């Protein structure tokens, strides 16, 4: 996990491995969801990182979407 500042607010950036563990998904799923734009990512050099708050927001939106059906 990395910490960074975004608009004066500290954010936590997760590695791909950390996101896979958090969401309990495979590497193939993570890559597909990233390419499809389901999981927003930040590219810094060759490294792809994920804002933890963005990931949790995606999960929450999915939960609400499932409940509404």
C-alpha positions as a Markdown table, in Angstrom:
| # | Residue | x | y | z |
|---|---|---|---|---|
| 1 | Unk | 0.0 | 0.0 | 0.0 |
| 2 | Unk | 1.2 | 3.5 | -0.8 |
| 3 | Unk | 0.0 | 6.8 | 0.5 |
| 4 | Unk | -0.4 | 9.9 | -1.7 |
| 5 | Unk | -2.1 | 13.3 | -1.6 |
| 6 | Unk | -5.0 | 14.1 | -3.9 |
| 7 | Unk | -6.4 | 17.6 | -3.7 |
| 8 | Unk | -4.8 | 18.1 | -0.3 |
| 9 | Unk | -6.4 | 14.8 | 0.9 |
| 10 | Unk | -4.4 | 11.7 | 1.8 |
| 11 | Unk | -5.4 | 8.6 | -0.3 |
| 12 | Unk | -4.3 | 5.0 | -0.1 |
| 13 | Unk | -3.1 | 3.4 | -3.3 |
| 14 | Unk | -3.3 | -0.4 | -3.6 |
| 15 | Unk | -1.2 | -2.7 | -5.7 |
| 16 | Unk | -2.8 | -5.2 | -8.0 |
| 17 | Unk | -2.1 | -8.0 | -5.5 |
| 18 | Unk | -3.8 | -6.0 | -2.7 |
| 19 | Unk | -6.9 | -5.4 | -4.8 |
| 20 | Unk | -7.0 | -9.1 | -5.8 |
| 21 | Unk | -6.9 | -10.0 | -2.1 |
| 22 | Unk | -9.4 | -7.4 | -1.1 |
| 23 | Unk | -12.0 | -8.4 | -3.8 |
| 24 | Unk | -11.0 | -12.1 | -3.8 |
| 25 | Unk | -10.6 | -12.1 | -7.6 |
| 26 | Unk | -8.1 | -13.6 | -9.9 |
| 27 | Unk | -5.4 | -11.7 | -11.8 |
| 28 | Unk | -7.3 | -12.3 | -15.1 |
| 29 | Unk | -10.4 | -10.8 | -13.6 |
| 30 | Unk | -8.5 | -7.8 | -12.3 |
| 31 | Unk | -6.9 | -7.2 | -15.7 |
| 32 | Unk | -10.3 | -7.5 | -17.5 |
| 33 | Unk | -12.1 | -5.2 | -15.0 |
| 34 | Unk | -9.3 | -2.6 | -15.3 |
| 35 | Unk | -9.3 | -2.7 | -19.2 |
| 36 | Unk | -13.2 | -2.5 | -19.2 |
| 37 | Unk | -13.0 | 0.5 | -16.8 |
| 38 | Unk | -14.9 | -1.2 | -14.1 |
| 39 | Unk | -12.1 | -0.6 | -11.7 |
| 40 | Unk | -10.5 | 2.9 | -12.0 |
| 41 | Unk | -6.7 | 2.7 | -12.0 |
| 42 | Unk | -3.8 | 5.1 | -11.8 |
| 43 | Unk | -0.7 | 4.4 | -13.9 |
| 44 | Unk | 2.6 | 5.7 | -12.4 |
| 45 | Unk | 5.4 | 4.7 | -14.7 |
| 46 | Unk | 5.0 | 1.0 | -15.4 |
| 47 | Unk | 3.1 | 0.4 | -12.2 |
| 48 | Unk | -0.7 | 0.3 | -12.0 |
| 49 | Unk | -2.2 | 1.3 | -8.7 |
| 50 | Unk | -5.8 | 1.6 | -7.4 |
| 51 | Unk | -7.3 | 4.2 | -5.1 |
| 52 | Unk | -8.7 | 2.2 | -2.2 |
| 53 | Unk | -11.7 | 4.6 | -1.9 |
| 54 | Unk | -12.5 | 4.2 | -5.6 |
| 55 | Unk | -12.4 | 0.4 | -5.3 |
| 56 | Unk | -14.7 | 0.4 | -2.2 |
| 57 | Unk | -17.1 | 2.8 | -4.1 |
| 58 | Unk | -17.3 | 0.4 | -7.0 |
| 59 | Unk | -18.1 | -2.4 | -4.6 |
| 60 | Unk | -20.8 | -0.3 | -2.9 |
| 61 | Unk | -22.4 | 0.7 | -6.2 |
| 62 | Unk | -22.5 | -3.0 | -7.2 |
| 63 | Unk | -24.2 | -3.9 | -3.9 |
| 64 | Unk | -26.8 | -1.2 | -4.4 |
| 65 | Unk | -27.4 | -2.4 | -8.0 |
| 66 | Unk | -27.9 | -6.0 | -7.0 |
| 67 | Unk | -30.3 | -5.0 | -4.2 |
| 68 | Unk | -32.4 | -2.9 | -6.6 |
| 69 | Unk | -33.0 | -5.8 | -9.0 |
